[in-house]
Amino acid sequence: MPGGTGNVGEGIVRAFLHAGATVVVPSRSQERLDHLAELIDPQLGNRLIRLQAGYGTFAEATELAEKIVADHGRMDHAVPSIGGWWMGKALWQVSENDWQQHFVETTTSHFAVARAFVPRLDAAGSYTLIAGFAAREPYPQAGIISMHGAAMLMMREALSVDLGGRRRVNNLLLGPIINRSRPNGDPSWLTADQVGEAAVAVALAPSVQDESITLGTVEELRNELARMRA
């Protein structure tokens, strides 16, 4: 699960572990991997596979996908949660370094992971992309994030067209999330663990295919869970 050490990724990892899955989380940072382990119930820890590895380039992502399949026999579901929020500059103020870090590197990582993981998924598997509302609605001084998010949503749609139903590819479109870095917020907002609950439901629902599922509030989550589990 690329991005599993992040604020939202943590909740997705925990939800899949609670569902009985073995979860592989890669990161270049051993410190981040160790911190993730501290946040997971020890009773679930034996199914958390922490892997010190990158996935930001085509070669790294391919090597990672091949290792997962070689070590575990198959790859059932992938839920990449790569990148995070950034804001503070109008588009004409964005530096080349800002552009490289928040658009080029993050977008390349997402594409590299999709390119490597999707064709190696089990025939009954699924790929669920995580995106934020900024992908559909521009926010002041956060244009890079909106542009990146829009590219990711189009990537998901293009994957669905190219796959033609051979794999399930979907995306969750999220509003603000309550997480360990932002423990307080509007009571209607989802928590990272609730995002994980939604991701597990998508993975377990064969009827959910080629969808963009909007989850801005807890009420929307309840409605979508009821639909997927019906």
C-alpha positions in Angstrom: 0.0 0.0 0.0 2.1 2.9 -1.2 1.5 5.9 1.0 0.4 3.7 3.9 2.7 5.6 6.4 0.8 8.8 5.8 -2.0 10.5 7.8 -4.8 9.0 5.6 -2.9 5.9 4.6 -2.6 4.8 8.3 -6.3 4.5 8.5 -6.5 2.5 5.3 -3.8 0.1 6.5 -5.6 -0.4 9.8 -8.9 -1.1 8.1 -7.5 -3.8 5.8 -5.7 -5.4 8.7 -9.0 -5.5 10.7 -10.6 -7.1 7.6 -8.0 -9.9 7.8 -5.7 -8.9 5.0 -1.9 -9.0 4.9 -0.9 -5.5 4.1 2.4 -4.6 2.5 3.5 -1.0 3.2 6.6 0.3 1.4 8.5 3.5 2.3 12.1 4.7 1.8 12.0 5.8 5.4 12.5 3.1 8.0 11.6 5.7 10.7 8.2 6.2 9.1 7.7 2.4 8.8 8.6 2.0 12.5 6.2 4.8 13.5 3.4 3.2 11.5 4.0 -0.1 13.4 3.6 1.8 16.7 0.2 3.1 15.6 -1.2 -0.4 14.8 -2.7 -2.7 17.3 0.0 -5.3 18.2 -2.6 -8.1 17.6 -2.7 -7.0 14.0 1.0 -6.4 13.6 1.9 -9.9 12.4 0.1 -9.2 9.1 1.7 -5.8 8.5 4.6 -6.2 6.2 6.9 -3.1 6.3 9.2 -2.9 3.3 11.9 -0.3 3.0 11.6 0.5 -0.7 10.8 3.3 -3.0 8.1 3.6 -5.7 8.7 7.0 -7.1 10.2 5.9 -10.5 9.0 3.3 -13.0 11.9 1.0 -12.1 11.3 1.3 -8.4 7.5 0.7 -8.7 8.1 -2.3 -11.0 10.6 -3.8 -8.7 8.2 -3.3 -5.7 5.3 -4.9 -7.5 7.4 -7.9 -8.6 8.7 -8.4 -5.1 5.2 -8.4 -3.6 4.0 -11.0 -6.0 7.1 -13.1 -5.6 6.9 -13.0 -1.8 3.2 -13.4 -1.3 2.0 -15.3 -4.4 -0.4 -12.6 -5.6 -1.6 -9.1 -5.2 -5.3 -8.7 -4.5 -6.0 -5.0 -3.9 -4.0 -1.8 -4.1 -5.0 1.5 -2.5 -2.3 4.1 -3.1 -2.5 7.1 -0.9 0.4 9.1 -2.2 1.1 12.8 -1.6 -0.6 15.4 0.6 -1.9 18.9 0.9 0.0 22.0 -0.1 -0.9 25.6 -0.5 0.4 29.1 -0.1 1.2 30.5 -3.5 -0.7 31.7 -6.5 0.2 29.8 -9.7 2.4 32.6 -11.0 4.4 32.5 -7.7 5.1 28.8 -7.9 8.8 28.0 -8.1 10.4 25.3 -10.2 11.1 23.4 -7.0 7.5 23.7 -5.9 6.3 22.4 -9.3 8.8 19.5 -9.3 7.9 18.4 -5.8 4.2 18.8 -5.6 3.2 18.0 -9.2 5.9 16.2 -11.2 7.3 13.9 -8.5 3.9 13.1 -6.9 2.1 12.6 -10.3 5.0 10.4 -11.5 4.8 8.2 -8.4 1.1 7.7 -8.8 1.6 6.8 -12.5 4.5 4.5 -11.8 2.6 2.6 -9.2 -0.5 2.2 -11.4 1.6 1.1 -14.3 3.4 -1.5 -12.2 0.5 -2.7 -10.0 -2.6 -2.8 -12.2 -1.4 -5.5 -14.6 -0.2 -7.7 -11.7 -3.4 -7.6 -9.7 -5.3 -10.8 -9.2 -8.1 -11.2 -11.7 -10.6 -10.6 -8.9 -8.6 -7.7 -7.5 -9.1 -4.0 -7.4 -7.2 -0.7 -7.6 -8.6 2.2 -5.6 -7.1 5.6 -6.1 -7.4 8.2 -3.3 -8.0 11.8 -4.3 -9.2 15.0 -2.7 -12.0 17.5 -3.5 -9.3 19.9 -4.9 -9.2 17.6 -7.9 -12.6 18.8 -8.9 -12.7 22.3 -7.3 -9.8 24.7 -7.3 -8.8 26.3 -4.0 -7.0 29.6 -3.7 -3.2 29.2 -3.7 -3.4 25.5 -4.0 -3.4 25.2 -7.8 -0.7 22.6 -8.1 -2.7 20.2 -5.9 -5.8 20.7 -8.0 -3.9 20.1 -11.2 -2.3 17.0 -9.8 -5.6 15.7 -8.5 -7.3 16.3 -11.8 -4.6 14.4 -13.6 -5.0 11.5 -11.2 -8.8 11.3 -11.8 -8.2 11.3 -15.5 -5.6 8.6 -15.1 -8.2 6.5 -13.3 -10.8 7.0 -16.1 -8.2 6.2 -18.7 -7.3 3.0 -16.8 -10.9 2.0 -16.8 -11.2 2.5 -20.5 -8.0 0.6 -21.3 -8.9 -2.3 -19.0 -12.4 -2.7 -20.4 -13.7 -4.4 -17.3 -10.7 -6.8 -16.9 -9.9 -5.3 -13.5 -11.9 -3.1 -11.1 -10.5 0.4 -10.9 -12.2 3.1 -8.8 -11.4 6.3 -6.9 -12.5 7.8 -3.6 -12.9 11.6 -3.8 -12.5 12.9 -0.2 -13.2 16.1 1.6 -11.2 17.2 4.7 -10.1 14.2 6.9 -9.6 14.1 10.6 -6.3 12.3 11.2 -3.3 12.2 13.6 -2.0 15.6 12.2 -5.4 17.2 12.4 -7.2 15.5 15.3 -10.0 18.1 15.4 -12.5 19.2 12.8 -16.1 19.4 11.8 -18.0 16.4 13.3 -19.3 15.7 9.8 -15.8 15.1 8.4 -14.5 11.5 7.9 -11.7 10.1 10.0 -8.7 8.3 8.4 -10.2 5.0 9.7 -13.5 5.7 8.0 -11.7 6.3 4.8 -10.1 2.9 5.4 -13.6 1.4 6.0 -14.7 2.8 2.6 -11.6 1.5 0.8 -12.2 -2.0 2.2 -15.9 -1.9 1.2 -14.9 -1.0 -2.4 -12.4 -3.8 -2.5 -15.0 -6.3 -1.3 -17.8 -5.2 -3.6 -17.5 -6.8 -7.1 -20.3 -4.5 -8.4 -18.2 -1.4 -7.7 -16.3 -0.8 -10.9 -15.1 2.3 -12.8 -16.6 4.6 -10.2 -15.7 7.9 -8.6 -17.2 7.8 -5.1 -17.6 11.1 -3.4 -17.2 11.0 0.4 -17.3 14.5 1.9 -19.3 13.7 5.1 -20.0 10.8 7.4 -23.6 10.7 6.1 -22.3 10.2 2.6 -20.1 7.4 3.8 -23.1 5.7 5.5 -25.1 5.9 2.3 -22.2 4.5 0.2 -21.5 1.7 2.6 -25.1 0.6 2.6 -25.1 0.6 -1.3 -21.9 -1.3 -1.6 -22.9 -3.9 1.0 -26.4 -4.4 -0.3 
